[in-house]
Amino acid sequence: MALSFLLRRIGMELNAAFALALKDLRMRRKLTHHSFFGGTSRAYMTLLEKGTRCPTIAKIEDLSAVLDIHPVSLLVECYLRKNPDEDLKCILERVKEDLAFDLSSSHTDK
C-alpha cells in the first residue's frame, strides 16, 4: 500500500511540474489555448495545465511545435520545476554525459 501511494505521489508531482512548465512556456509566448486548436482541444489543454492528464511523447512533440521549442526543452522545464534544487547546467551536463557514447558512433553511421 505504501509503495503504490508513493508512486502515485511521484506521478502527481511530475504531472504538476509538467502543468506548470507548459502553462509558463505558453504564457511567456503569449499563446492562448486556442493557439493549440489544430492538434489539441482547449479542454485537453486545460486538463494538461491542471496536471490531471499526462501527455504522450507524440503530444509533447505537438505541443512543442506550437510553442516553437524543442520537445526536450519542455521536458527540461518540467524537471527544473519538479526538482528545484537542480539547475539547467547540471541537467544539460547529465544529458550530455548520458548521450556521449552515441555521439561518437551511432550518429555518424547514418
N, C-alpha and C positions, 0 to 999 in steps of 0.2 A: 504493500500500500504506500509506504513512504517513497519508494523509488518512482512509482507512477506519478505521485504528486510532484516530486522534484522534476521529472521530465516534462510534465505539463507546465510547471512554473518556468522552466528554462525556455520552452517553446513560446509561452506567452510573453516573456521578456524579449525574445527575439522578434516576435511579431510586433510588439510595441515599439521596439527600436526601428524596425523597418517602416512602420507607420510614421514615426516622427521624421525619419530621413526622407521618405517620399514626399510628405507634406512640405517640409522645409525646402527641398530642392524645387518642388513645383512652385511654391510661393516666391522663392528667390528669382525664378524665371518669369514671374508674373503670369503664370498659366492658370486657367480655371479648369475645373473638372471637364467642362465641355471641350477643352483642347484635346482631350484624350478620346473623344467620341468615336473615331473611326475603329478603334480596336478594343475600347474599354468603356463600359457604361458608367454614367455618373454614379449610379447606385453602387457598383462594384468599387469604384474609386473611393467612395465614402467608407465602405467596409475595409478596404486596404488601409486607409488613413486612420481608421479607428483601431486597427490591429486585430480585427475579428476574422480576417481572411489571410491566407498565406499564398502568395503568388507562385506560379510555376516559373521555371527558368525561362520558358518562352515568353511569359507575361512580363518578367523583369526586362527582357530584351525589348519588348514592345514599349514598355513604359520609358525605358532609357532612350529609345529612338525619339519619342515625343519630347523628352527633356533635353535632347541633343547632347547626351553624355554617353560614355562607355558603360555597359552594364556593370562592370567591376566597380566603377565609381559609385554607383548606387549601393552596392553591397558593402563597399568600404565605409561609406557614410553610415550605413546601418550598424556595422560593427564598432565604429567610433562612438556611436550613441549607446550601444549595448555595453561596451567596456570603456567607460570614460577615463580610466587610468592609462589606457594605451593612446599613443599619438600616431598621427598619419605616417611619420617617418618610420616608426617601428613596424607598423603593419606592412608598409611597402617593402621594407628590408626583408621581412619574413616571406612575403610573396616572392621576392627576387630569389631568395635562398631556396625556397620550395621548388621553383621552376628552373633553377640553374642547370640541372642535369639535362633538361630538354633543350635549352637554348643552344647548346653546342652541337647536339647530334640530330635530334628528330626534325627540327625546323629547317635544317639545311639540306635534308634529303628530298625535299619536295621538288 
